[in-house]
Amino acid sequence: AQTVTQSQPEMSVQEAETVTLSCTYDTSESDYYLFWYKQPPSRQMILVIRQEAYKQQNATENRFSVNFQKAAKSFSLKISDSQLGDAAMYFCAYGVGAQKLVFGQGTRLTINP
Amino acid sequence: DAGITQSPRHKVTETGTPVTLRCHQTENHRYMYWYRQDPGHGLRLIHYSYGVKDTDKGEVSDGYSVSRSKTEDFLLTLESATSSQTSVYFCAIGGTSGPRWTQYFGPGTRLLVL
């Protein structure tokens, strides 16, 4: 069964600095998708960034980028120039085609002013 | 933002009563999902649908049923609510944005079973 592990329950960073959130997954599939979702106190699940496994190039969305290591089954999220609005729970998720997403347990990110 | 609404947004009910949660989408996506979110577990799939009247179970389906009679609506029913079903419930829709598959989430329903 596919599993997703986020080994950092909590992280904190100073405003304007860079932080990296870790995620590892286990799968026997060769073609799949990986996602990072942000959940602020409002509870809304907001898509931050996604990566297709067949693409070697790491995805980037403004201040958010990933380090996708397929052989190591690692998918970390880097947030540059952290802002107070980045404070939230961050979930890593894995999916194959239209099937369900498998989520990690989440990492709570605190931004210190 | 994807057009997904959930109703009700909050509900308090008593053990043993039936409860139905509704998810409505305006995106015409084929796939719809129900997840529950509990502390320490992230989100876990309850049921999903791959078309009108086509549904399948997820990893935590016991005590839940679903129905989908129209593309835009996906209902989750707790036949006889228990305290263990106190949770936050999220609906999601699955579709492609260009060539890329993504799931988009509704705002969630907080359910408290007393």
Contacts between the chains, C-beta under 8 A, distances in Angstrom:
chain1	res1	chain2	res2	distance
A	4	B	42	7.8
A	33	B	100	7.9
A	33	B	101	5.8
A	33	B	102	7.9
A	35	B	102	7.5
A	35	B	103	7.7
A	37	B	105	7.6
A	42	B	107	7.9
A	43	B	88	6.5
A	43	B	107	7.1
A	43	B	108	4.8
A	43	B	110	7.9
A	44	B	105	7.2
A	44	B	107	5.7
A	44	B	108	7.2
A	45	B	43	7.7
A	45	B	90	6.4
A	45	B	92	7.8
A	45	B	105	3.7
A	45	B	108	7.8
A	47	B	102	6.3
A	47	B	104	6.9
A	50	B	100	6.5
A	50	B	102	6.2
A	52	B	100	6.7
A	91	B	42	5.8
A	91	B	43	7.1
A	93	B	43	7.9
A	95	B	101	7.2
A	95	B	103	7.1
A	97	B	101	6.9
A	98	B	30	7.8
A	98	B	31	5.1
A	98	B	50	6.8
A	98	B	94	5.4
A	98	B	101	6.9
A	100	B	33	6.6
A	100	B	45	4.2
A	100	B	48	6.1
A	100	B	58	5.9
A	100	B	59	7.9
A	101	B	33	7.9
A	101	B	43	7.4
A	101	B	45	7.5
A	101	B	92	7.8
A	101	B	103	5.7
A	103	B	42	3.6
A	103	B	43	4.6
A	103	B	44	7.4
A	104	B	42	5.7
A	105	B	40	6.1
A	105	B	41	6.8
A	105	B	42	5.1
A	106	B	42	5.6
